[in-house]
């Protein structure tokens, strides 16, 4: 089992917040899950581990989109 420390996950220029980094990695793992995988390989890494490894290497690029505030627009 591989353990990722907060320092690895929030390394330079990757994410300012470890929770944000984990959310980005989880979203990437869900994206990876949509692609077909080689079922003959029994030693394949879990998708969450793969996405965290790629995040710590800096291979995943993401941006934060500000949340829109306010209710319904009345016209």
SEDO-617897 format. One record per atom (N, C-alpha, C): atom name; x, y negated, z; residue number from 1; residue in one letter. Coordinates in steps of 0.05 Angstrom, whole numbers, plus 5000, padded with zeros to 4 digits. Example, Ala and Ser with C-alpha at 12.3 -4.5 7.8 and 13.67 -1.06 7.14 Angstrom:
BEGIN
> keba/c1/c2/c3/tormi/vexlo
> N/5264/5114/5156/1/A
> CA/5246/5090/5156/1/A
> C/5264/5066/5156/1/A
> N/5257/5045/5142/2/S
> CA/5273/5021/5143/2/S
> C/5258/4999/5157/2/S
REM end
This chain:
BEGIN
> keba/c1/c2/c3/tormi/vexlo
> N/5017/5024/5000/1/X
> CA/5000/5000/5000/1/X
> C/5018/4975/5000/1/X
> N/5012/4957/4982/2/X
> CA/5027/4933/4980/2/X
> C/5013/4910/4995/2/X
> N/5028/4895/5011/3/X
> CA/5017/4873/5027/3/X
> C/5027/4847/5015/3/X
> N/5008/4828/5011/4/X
> CA/5015/4802/5001/4/X
> C/5012/4782/5024/4/X
> N/5034/4767/5030/5/X
> CA/5033/4748/5052/5/X
> C/5021/4722/5041/5/X
> N/5011/4705/5059/6/X
> CA/5000/4679/5050/6/X
> C/5021/4662/5036/6/X
> N/5047/4665/5044/7/X
> CA/5068/4650/5031/7/X
> C/5072/4658/5002/7/X
> N/5068/4684/4996/8/X
> CA/5071/4694/4969/8/X
> C/5047/4684/4952/8/X
> N/5024/4686/4963/9/X
> CA/5000/4679/4948/9/X
> C/4998/4649/4943/9/X
> N/5007/4632/4962/10/X
> CA/5005/4603/4959/10/X
> C/5032/4592/4952/10/X
> N/5048/4606/4937/11/X
> CA/5075/4597/4929/11/X
> C/5073/4571/4914/11/X
> N/5096/4560/4907/12/X
> CA/5098/4534/4894/12/X
> C/5081/4533/4869/12/X
> N/5065/4513/4867/13/X
> CA/5049/4507/4843/13/X
> C/5029/4529/4835/13/X
> N/5023/4548/4853/14/X
> CA/5004/4569/4846/14/X
> C/4976/4561/4858/14/X
> N/4976/4555/4883/15/X
> CA/4951/4547/4895/15/X
> C/4958/4532/4921/15/X
> N/4941/4514/4929/16/X
> CA/4946/4499/4953/16/X
> C/4932/4512/4977/16/X
> N/4915/4530/4971/17/X
> CA/4899/4543/4992/17/X
> C/4899/4573/4987/17/X
> N/4905/4589/5008/18/X
> CA/4907/4618/5004/18/X
> C/4880/4630/4997/18/X
> N/4858/4618/5008/19/X
> CA/4831/4629/5002/19/X
> C/4824/4623/4973/19/X
> N/4831/4600/4963/20/X
> CA/4827/4594/4935/20/X
> C/4842/4613/4917/20/X
> N/4867/4619/4924/21/X
> CA/4883/4637/4909/21/X
> C/4871/4665/4908/21/X
> N/4861/4674/4930/22/X
> CA/4849/4701/4931/22/X
> C/4823/4701/4915/22/X
> N/4808/4680/4916/23/X
> CA/4784/4678/4899/23/X
> C/4790/4679/4869/23/X
> N/4812/4665/4861/24/X
> CA/4820/4665/4833/24/X
> C/4829/4693/4825/24/X
> N/4844/4707/4843/25/X
> CA/4853/4734/4837/25/X
> C/4830/4754/4835/25/X
> N/4810/4750/4853/26/X
> CA/4786/4768/4852/26/X
> C/4770/4764/4827/26/X
> N/4768/4739/4818/27/X
> CA/4754/4733/4793/27/X
> C/4769/4746/4770/27/X
> N/4795/4744/4770/28/X
> CA/4811/4756/4749/28/X
> C/4809/4787/4749/28/X
> N/4807/4799/4773/29/X
> CA/4803/4828/4775/29/X
> C/4777/4836/4763/29/X
> N/4756/4820/4768/30/X
> CA/4730/4826/4755/30/X
> C/4731/4824/4725/30/X
> N/4747/4805/4715/31/X
> CA/4750/4802/4686/31/X
> C/4765/4827/4675/31/X
> N/4786/4836/4689/32/X
> CA/4801/4860/4681/32/X
> C/4783/4884/4681/32/X
> N/4764/4885/4699/33/X
> CA/4746/4908/4701/33/X
> C/4728/4912/4676/33/X
> N/4724/4890/4661/34/X
> CA/4707/4891/4637/34/X
> C/4722/4905/4614/34/X
> N/4748/4906/4615/35/X
> CA/4763/4918/4593/35/X
> C/4766/4948/4597/35/X
> N/4767/4964/4576/36/X
> CA/4771/4993/4579/36/X
> C/4799/4999/4590/36/X
> N/4800/5019/4607/37/X
> CA/4825/5028/4619/37/X
> C/4832/5056/4610/37/X
> N/4857/5063/4613/38/X
> CA/4867/5089/4606/38/X
> C/4859/5108/4629/38/X
> N/4840/5125/4625/39/X
> CA/4831/5143/4647/39/X
> C/4849/5166/4651/39/X
> N/4868/5172/4633/40/X
> CA/4886/5194/4636/40/X
> C/4908/5188/4657/40/X
> N/4912/5163/4662/41/X
> CA/4933/5155/4682/41/X
> C/4921/5154/4710/41/X
> N/4929/5173/4726/42/X
> CA/4918/5174/4754/42/X
> C/4934/5155/4773/42/X
> N/4957/5146/4764/43/X
> CA/4974/5129/4782/43/X
> C/4971/5099/4775/43/X
> N/4949/5092/4762/44/X
> CA/4945/5064/4755/44/X
> C/4939/5048/4780/44/X
> N/4949/5024/4781/45/X
> CA/4945/5007/4804/45/X
> C/4916/4997/4804/45/X
> N/4907/4990/4828/46/X
> CA/4880/4979/4831/46/X
> C/4880/4951/4818/46/X
> N/4857/4943/4808/47/X
> CA/4855/4918/4794/47/X
> C/4860/4894/4813/47/X
> N/4852/4896/4838/48/X
> CA/4858/4874/4856/48/X
> C/4888/4871/4862/48/X
> N/4901/4894/4864/49/X
> CA/4931/4893/4868/49/X
> C/4944/4881/4843/49/X
> N/4935/4890/4820/50/X
> CA/4946/4879/4795/50/X
> C/4942/4849/4792/50/X
> N/4918/4840/4799/51/X
> CA/4913/4811/4797/51/X
> C/4929/4795/4818/51/X
> N/4932/4805/4842/52/X
> CA/4949/4791/4862/52/X
> C/4978/4791/4854/52/X
> N/4988/4812/4842/53/X
> CA/5015/4813/4832/53/X
> C/5019/4792/4810/53/X
> N/5000/4790/4792/54/X
> CA/5003/4771/4770/54/X
> C/5000/4742/4781/54/X
> N/4984/4738/4801/55/X
> CA/4981/4712/4814/55/X
> C/5007/4703/4827/55/X
> N/5020/4722/4841/56/X
> CA/5045/4715/4855/56/X
> C/5068/4710/4835/56/X
> N/5067/4723/4812/57/X
> CA/5087/4718/4791/57/X
> C/5082/4692/4776/57/X
> N/5058/4681/4779/58/X
> CA/5051/4657/4764/58/X
> C/5039/4662/4737/58/X
> N/5030/4686/4731/59/X
> CA/5019/4693/4705/59/X
> C/4990/4684/4702/59/X
> N/4976/4680/4725/60/X
> CA/4948/4672/4723/60/X
> C/4947/4641/4726/60/X
> N/4933/4629/4707/61/X
> CA/4930/4600/4707/61/X
> C/4900/4594/4712/61/X
> N/4895/4577/4731/62/X
> CA/4867/4570/4737/62/X
> C/4866/4541/4745/62/X
> N/4842/4530/4744/63/X
> CA/4838/4502/4752/63/X
> C/4813/4500/4768/63/X
> N/4812/4481/4786/64/X
> CA/4788/4477/4803/64/X
> C/4771/4456/4790/64/X
> N/4746/4463/4785/65/X
> CA/4726/4445/4774/65/X
> C/4710/4433/4797/65/X
> N/4710/4407/4800/66/X
> CA/4695/4395/4822/66/X
> C/4665/4402/4820/66/X
> N/4654/4407/4843/67/X
> CA/4626/4414/4846/67/X
> C/4609/4390/4842/67/X
> N/4587/4393/4827/68/X
> CA/4569/4370/4823/68/X
> C/4552/4367/4848/68/X
> N/4550/4343/4857/69/X
> CA/4534/4336/4881/69/X
> C/4507/4325/4872/69/X
> N/4488/4327/4888/70/X
> CA/4462/4315/4882/70/X
> C/4441/4336/4876/70/X
> N/4417/4327/4876/71/X
> CA/4395/4345/4871/71/X
> C/4386/4344/4841/71/X
> N/4361/4349/4837/72/X
> CA/4350/4349/4810/72/X
> C/4349/4320/4800/72/X
> N/4352/4318/4774/73/X
> CA/4351/4291/4762/73/X
> C/4322/4285/4756/73/X
> N/4312/4263/4766/74/X
> CA/4284/4254/4761/74/X
> C/4284/4234/4739/74/X
> N/4269/4239/4719/75/X
> CA/4267/4220/4697/75/X
> C/4238/4211/4694/75/X
REM end
